[in-house]
Amino acid sequence: MNSWKTTVFGLLGGIGAAVAMVDGLPHWLLISARVAAAAGVAGLGLAARDNNKTSEQVGAGTTA
């Protein structure tokens, strides 16, 4: 069950974090990269369950 939303937010967060670690960037680019990384992580958290399936439907039922 692939989700394009989680893929996009994951890429945004990863690229933003990678760019934010580069030394010698202009201040505006560093701030933009940090914002992109934060937005990617937040969006990833919000979109992680966008497939409208219950836990049992995707195979994560109880093990009792």
Backbone hydrogen bonds in HBPLUS format (Angstrom, degrees):
<---DONOR---> <-ACCEPTOR-->    atom                        ^
c    i                          cat <-CA-CA->   ^        H-A-AA   ^      H-
h    n   atom  resd res      DA  || num        DHA   H-A  angle D-A-AA Bond
n    s   type  num  typ     dist DA aas  dist angle  dist       angle   num
A0007-THR N   A0003-SER O   3.29 MM   4  6.49 155.1  2.35 143.5 150.5     1
A0008-VAL N   A0004-TRP O   2.98 MM   4  6.14 162.9  2.01 148.4 152.2     2
A0009-PHE N   A0005-LYS O   2.99 MM   4  6.18 173.0  2.00 156.1 158.1     3
A0010-GLY N   A0006-THR O   2.90 MM   4  5.84 150.2  1.99 138.2 147.0     4
A0011-LEU N   A0007-THR O   2.98 MM   4  6.17 159.0  2.02 148.1 153.3     5
A0012-LEU N   A0008-VAL O   2.92 MM   4  6.14 161.2  1.96 150.5 156.2     6
A0013-GLY N   A0009-PHE O   2.96 MM   4  6.08 164.6  1.98 147.0 150.9     7
A0014-GLY N   A0010-GLY O   2.93 MM   4  6.04 162.0  1.96 147.3 152.8     8
A0015-ILE N   A0011-LEU O   2.85 MM   4  5.89 171.1  1.85 155.1 157.9     9
A0016-GLY N   A0012-LEU O   2.94 MM   4  5.88 158.1  1.99 142.2 149.5    10
A0017-ALA N   A0013-GLY O   2.94 MM   4  6.02 157.9  1.99 143.2 149.3    11
A0018-ALA N   A0014-GLY O   2.96 MM   4  6.13 156.4  2.02 144.7 151.5    12
A0019-VAL N   A0015-ILE O   2.92 MM   4  6.10 164.5  1.95 154.3 157.9    13
A0020-ALA N   A0016-GLY O   2.98 MM   4  6.07 152.0  2.06 143.2 151.4    14
A0021-MET N   A0018-ALA O   3.27 MM   3  5.43 146.1  2.39  99.2 108.5    15
A0022-VAL N   A0019-VAL O   3.15 MM   3  5.47 165.0  2.18 112.6 117.3    16
A0029-LEU N   A0026-PRO O   3.07 MM   3  5.41 124.0  2.40 105.4 119.2    17
A0030-LEU N   A0026-PRO O   3.03 MM   4  6.35 156.3  2.09 156.9 164.3    18
A0031-ILE N   A0027-HIS O   3.02 MM   4  6.25 165.3  2.04 155.9 159.0    19
A0032-SER N   A0028-TRP O   3.00 MM   4  6.08 157.0  2.05 138.1 145.1    20
A0033-ALA N   A0029-LEU O   2.89 MM   4  6.03 154.6  1.95 145.2 151.6    21
A0034-ARG N   A0030-LEU O   3.01 MM   4  6.26 155.1  2.08 146.1 152.9    22
A0035-VAL N   A0031-ILE O   2.94 MM   4  6.19 156.4  2.00 150.8 157.3    23
A0036-ALA N   A0032-SER O   2.91 MM   4  6.10 157.8  1.96 146.1 152.6    24
A0037-ALA N   A0033-ALA O   2.91 MM   4  6.11 155.0  1.97 145.5 152.2    25
A0038-ALA N   A0034-ARG O   2.99 MM   4  6.19 161.0  2.02 146.8 151.7    26
A0039-ALA N   A0035-VAL O   2.83 MM   4  6.00 160.5  1.87 151.3 157.2    27
A0040-GLY N   A0036-ALA O   2.87 MM   4  5.98 152.1  1.95 144.1 151.8    28
A0041-VAL N   A0037-ALA O   3.05 MM   4  6.29 159.1  2.09 147.8 152.5    29
A0042-ALA N   A0038-ALA O   2.94 MM   4  6.13 165.9  1.96 151.2 155.5    30
A0043-GLY N   A0039-ALA O   2.83 MM   4  5.86 164.2  1.85 147.4 152.6    31
A0044-LEU N   A0040-GLY O   2.88 MM   4  5.92 149.4  1.97 140.2 149.0    32
A0045-GLY N   A0041-VAL O   3.03 MM   4  6.27 154.3  2.10 145.6 151.8    33
A0046-LEU N   A0042-ALA O   3.03 MM   4  6.33 151.3  2.11 146.5 154.7    34
A0047-ALA N   A0043-GLY O   2.86 MM   4  5.94 148.1  1.96 147.5 155.9    35
A0050-ASP N   A0047-ALA O   3.27 MM   3  5.20 142.9  2.41 123.9 115.6    36
A0060-ALA N   A0055-SER O   2.81 MM   5  5.07 161.4  1.85 154.0 148.5    37
A0059-GLY N   A0056-GLU O   3.22 MM   3  5.11 163.7  2.25 102.2 105.8    38
